[in-house]
Amino acid sequence: MLRCCITLSKTQHEIENEYAWIDLPRLLELSGERRAKELIENIEVSSFPHYSDPKVRESIMERLQSKLPKPPKEPPKSAEEQYQALLARMKAGG
């Protein structure tokens, strides 16, 4: 909604209540741009194995990984759990 407001230079109220005045060709153009961007990303992914430049491959991987959901943070461990983990590490290492 915010992007639509910025692109059309209208407030949210104007867009919601005066929908007859929305520039529909401009909205179609925006949806076409979004679709084109998705197609380009799909082409990059499908041609990924053929890129020999490691920087290009890395940038594609970073872009894809940034879109993945982030794992939830681990809840903080209690003092007892931290102590048990330390003991387990010490036993495994020595």
C-alpha positions as a Markdown table, in Angstrom:
| # | Residue | x | y | z |
|---|---|---|---|---|
| 1 | Met | 0.0 | 0.0 | 0.0 |
| 2 | Leu | 2.8 | 2.4 | 0.9 |
| 3 | Arg | 4.5 | 1.9 | -2.4 |
| 4 | Cys | 1.3 | 2.5 | -4.2 |
| 5 | Cys | 0.8 | 5.8 | -2.2 |
| 6 | Ile | 4.3 | 6.9 | -3.1 |
| 7 | Thr | 4.1 | 6.0 | -6.7 |
| 8 | Leu | 0.8 | 7.6 | -7.3 |
| 9 | Ser | 1.4 | 10.6 | -5.0 |
| 10 | Lys | -1.8 | 9.9 | -3.1 |
| 11 | Thr | -2.6 | 9.4 | 0.5 |
| 12 | Gln | -3.9 | 6.0 | 1.7 |
| 13 | His | -7.3 | 7.7 | 2.3 |
| 14 | Glu | -7.4 | 8.9 | -1.3 |
| 15 | Ile | -6.5 | 5.4 | -2.6 |
| 16 | Glu | -9.0 | 3.6 | -0.5 |
| 17 | Asn | -11.9 | 6.1 | -0.9 |
| 18 | Glu | -11.3 | 7.6 | -4.3 |
| 19 | Tyr | -10.4 | 4.5 | -6.2 |
| 20 | Ala | -11.9 | 5.7 | -9.4 |
| 21 | Trp | -9.0 | 8.2 | -9.7 |
| 22 | Ile | -6.2 | 5.7 | -9.4 |
| 23 | Asp | -3.9 | 5.6 | -12.4 |
| 24 | Leu | -4.5 | 2.0 | -13.4 |
| 25 | Pro | -2.0 | 1.9 | -16.3 |
| 26 | Arg | 0.7 | 2.9 | -13.7 |
| 27 | Leu | -0.4 | 0.2 | -11.4 |
| 28 | Leu | -0.2 | -2.3 | -14.2 |
| 29 | Glu | 3.3 | -1.1 | -15.1 |
| 30 | Leu | 4.3 | -1.6 | -11.5 |
| 31 | Ser | 3.0 | -5.2 | -11.4 |
| 32 | Gly | 4.8 | -5.8 | -14.8 |
| 33 | Glu | 8.0 | -4.5 | -13.2 |
| 34 | Arg | 7.6 | -6.9 | -10.3 |
| 35 | Arg | 6.9 | -9.8 | -12.6 |
| 36 | Ala | 10.0 | -8.9 | -14.7 |
| 37 | Lys | 12.1 | -8.8 | -11.6 |
| 38 | Glu | 10.9 | -12.3 | -10.6 |
| 39 | Leu | 11.6 | -13.7 | -14.0 |
| 40 | Ile | 15.2 | -12.3 | -14.0 |
| 41 | Glu | 15.8 | -13.8 | -10.6 |
| 42 | Asn | 14.5 | -17.2 | -11.9 |
| 43 | Ile | 16.9 | -16.9 | -14.8 |
| 44 | Glu | 19.8 | -16.2 | -12.5 |
| 45 | Val | 18.9 | -19.2 | -10.4 |
| 46 | Ser | 18.6 | -21.6 | -13.3 |
| 47 | Ser | 21.8 | -20.4 | -14.9 |
| 48 | Phe | 23.7 | -20.4 | -11.6 |
| 49 | Pro | 25.7 | -23.6 | -12.3 |
| 50 | His | 27.1 | -22.0 | -15.5 |
| 51 | Tyr | 28.6 | -18.9 | -13.9 |
| 52 | Ser | 32.3 | -19.2 | -13.5 |
| 53 | Asp | 32.9 | -15.9 | -11.7 |
| 54 | Pro | 32.9 | -16.7 | -7.9 |
| 55 | Lys | 31.7 | -13.1 | -7.1 |
| 56 | Val | 28.6 | -13.5 | -9.2 |
| 57 | Arg | 27.8 | -16.8 | -7.7 |
| 58 | Glu | 28.3 | -15.5 | -4.2 |
| 59 | Ser | 26.1 | -12.4 | -4.8 |
| 60 | Ile | 23.3 | -14.7 | -6.1 |
| 61 | Met | 23.6 | -17.0 | -3.1 |
| 62 | Glu | 23.6 | -14.0 | -0.7 |
| 63 | Arg | 20.5 | -12.5 | -2.4 |
| 64 | Leu | 18.6 | -15.9 | -2.1 |
| 65 | Gln | 19.7 | -16.5 | 1.5 |
| 66 | Ser | 18.5 | -13.0 | 2.5 |
| 67 | Lys | 15.0 | -13.9 | 1.4 |
| 68 | Leu | 14.9 | -17.0 | 3.5 |
| 69 | Pro | 13.2 | -16.8 | 6.9 |
| 70 | Lys | 15.6 | -16.3 | 9.8 |
| 71 | Pro | 15.7 | -19.1 | 12.4 |
| 72 | Pro | 14.2 | -18.2 | 15.8 |
| 73 | Lys | 16.7 | -17.2 | 18.4 |
| 74 | Glu | 17.6 | -19.8 | 21.0 |
| 75 | Pro | 16.1 | -18.9 | 24.4 |
| 76 | Pro | 18.8 | -18.0 | 26.9 |
| 77 | Lys | 20.1 | -21.0 | 28.9 |
| 78 | Ser | 19.9 | -21.1 | 32.6 |
| 79 | Ala | 23.1 | -21.2 | 34.7 |
| 80 | Glu | 22.7 | -24.9 | 35.3 |
| 81 | Glu | 22.3 | -25.6 | 31.5 |
| 82 | Gln | 25.4 | -23.5 | 30.8 |
| 83 | Tyr | 27.3 | -25.4 | 33.4 |
| 84 | Gln | 26.2 | -28.8 | 32.0 |
| 85 | Ala | 27.2 | -27.7 | 28.5 |
| 86 | Leu | 30.6 | -26.6 | 29.7 |
| 87 | Leu | 31.1 | -30.0 | 31.5 |
| 88 | Ala | 30.1 | -31.9 | 28.3 |
| 89 | Arg | 32.6 | -29.8 | 26.3 |
| 90 | Met | 35.4 | -30.4 | 28.8 |
| 91 | Lys | 34.7 | -34.2 | 28.9 |
| 92 | Ala | 34.7 | -34.4 | 25.1 |
| 93 | Gly | 37.9 | -32.4 | 24.7 |
| 94 | Gly | 40.0 | -34.2 | 27.3 |
